[in-house]
Amino acid sequence: MSKKEDKKLPLIRDFTKPELDMFRELCNFTDEELTYFNLRAQDKSNTVIAQKMYISEPKVSYELNEITQEAVQLSVKTVCREIKEFLATLYGNTDTQLERDEIKNMLKTLNL
């Protein structure tokens, strides 16, 4: 796999509706970013987005990459928080000190 393939981000149109709604709510997009996001979520091409927004296609590509990175970072942070909450609950329900120590170590690695 090439370096370019390693860095490939998921496509906005590949997210589910609940995920898209979460990104709209939590990413603090500007009005312009939200327009890019919504058009891409509707599976509009860069050419169509550029025409609708009166900008160049390279600008659309750049903006969509930035927006997608923001959404992916939010996703990772959300999943880490959920894992951390799960481990904290598990810690409270475990019986042995060894298990508690292992869970503490896991929680430390998820410190956001």
C-alpha positions as CSV (number, residue, x, y, z in Angstrom):
1,M,0.0,0.0,0.0
2,S,1.4,3.4,-0.9
3,K,1.7,6.3,1.5
4,K,-1.1,8.1,-0.3
5,E,-3.4,5.2,0.3
6,D,-2.4,5.0,3.9
7,K,-3.7,8.6,4.5
8,K,-6.9,8.2,2.6
9,L,-9.8,9.5,4.6
10,P,-13.4,8.1,4.5
11,L,-15.8,9.9,2.3
12,I,-18.4,12.1,3.8
13,R,-21.1,10.3,1.8
14,D,-20.1,7.0,3.4
15,F,-21.2,8.1,6.9
16,T,-24.6,7.2,8.2
17,K,-27.4,9.8,8.7
18,P,-26.9,9.7,12.5
19,E,-23.2,10.2,12.1
20,L,-23.7,13.1,9.7
21,D,-26.2,14.7,12.1
22,M,-23.6,14.3,14.9
23,F,-21.0,16.0,12.9
24,R,-23.3,18.8,12.0
25,E,-24.0,19.3,15.7
26,L,-20.6,18.9,17.2
27,C,-18.0,20.0,14.6
28,N,-18.8,23.7,14.8
29,F,-18.7,24.1,11.1
30,T,-18.9,27.6,9.6
31,D,-21.9,28.3,7.3
32,E,-19.6,27.7,4.3
33,E,-18.1,24.5,5.7
34,L,-21.6,23.2,6.5
35,T,-22.6,23.9,2.9
36,Y,-19.7,21.9,1.6
37,F,-20.5,19.1,4.1
38,N,-24.1,19.0,3.1
39,L,-23.5,19.0,-0.6
40,R,-20.9,16.2,-0.3
41,A,-23.3,14.2,2.0
42,Q,-25.8,14.4,-0.9
43,D,-23.0,12.8,-3.1
44,K,-22.4,16.0,-5.2
45,S,-19.2,16.0,-7.2
46,N,-16.5,18.6,-6.6
47,T,-17.4,20.1,-10.0
48,V,-21.0,20.6,-8.9
49,I,-20.0,21.9,-5.5
50,A,-17.6,24.4,-7.2
51,Q,-20.3,25.6,-9.5
52,K,-22.8,26.0,-6.7
53,M,-20.4,27.9,-4.5
54,Y,-18.6,29.8,-7.2
55,I,-15.2,28.6,-6.4
56,S,-12.5,26.4,-8.0
57,E,-12.4,22.6,-7.8
58,P,-9.0,22.6,-6.0
59,K,-10.5,24.9,-3.3
60,V,-13.5,22.4,-2.9
61,S,-11.0,19.5,-2.6
62,Y,-9.0,21.3,0.0
63,E,-12.1,22.3,2.1
64,L,-13.6,18.9,1.9
65,N,-10.3,17.3,3.1
66,E,-10.2,19.7,6.0
67,I,-13.8,19.0,6.9
68,T,-13.4,15.3,6.7
69,Q,-10.3,15.4,8.9
70,E,-12.3,17.3,11.5
71,A,-15.1,14.8,11.4
72,V,-12.8,11.8,11.6
73,Q,-11.0,13.4,14.6
74,L,-14.3,13.9,16.3
75,S,-15.2,10.3,15.6
76,V,-12.0,9.0,17.2
77,K,-12.4,11.2,20.3
78,T,-16.0,10.1,20.7
79,V,-15.1,6.4,20.4
80,C,-12.2,6.9,22.9
81,R,-14.6,8.6,25.4
82,E,-17.1,5.8,25.0
83,I,-14.4,3.2,25.6
84,K,-13.1,5.2,28.6
85,E,-16.6,5.3,30.1
86,F,-17.0,1.6,29.5
87,L,-13.7,0.8,31.3
88,A,-14.6,3.0,34.2
89,T,-17.9,1.1,34.6
90,L,-16.1,-2.2,34.3
91,Y,-13.6,-1.0,36.9
92,G,-16.4,-0.4,39.4
93,N,-17.8,-3.9,38.8
94,T,-14.6,-5.9,39.0
95,D,-13.6,-8.1,41.9
96,T,-9.8,-8.4,41.9
97,Q,-7.0,-5.9,42.3
98,L,-5.2,-7.3,39.3
99,E,-8.2,-6.6,37.1
100,R,-8.5,-3.1,38.5
101,D,-4.8,-2.4,37.8
102,E,-5.2,-3.6,34.2
103,I,-8.2,-1.4,33.7
104,K,-6.4,1.6,35.3
105,N,-3.6,1.1,32.8
106,M,-6.1,1.0,29.9
107,L,-7.8,4.2,31.2
108,K,-4.4,6.0,31.3
109,T,-3.7,5.2,27.7
110,L,-7.1,6.7,26.7
111,N,-6.5,10.0,28.6
112,L,-7.9,12.6,26.2
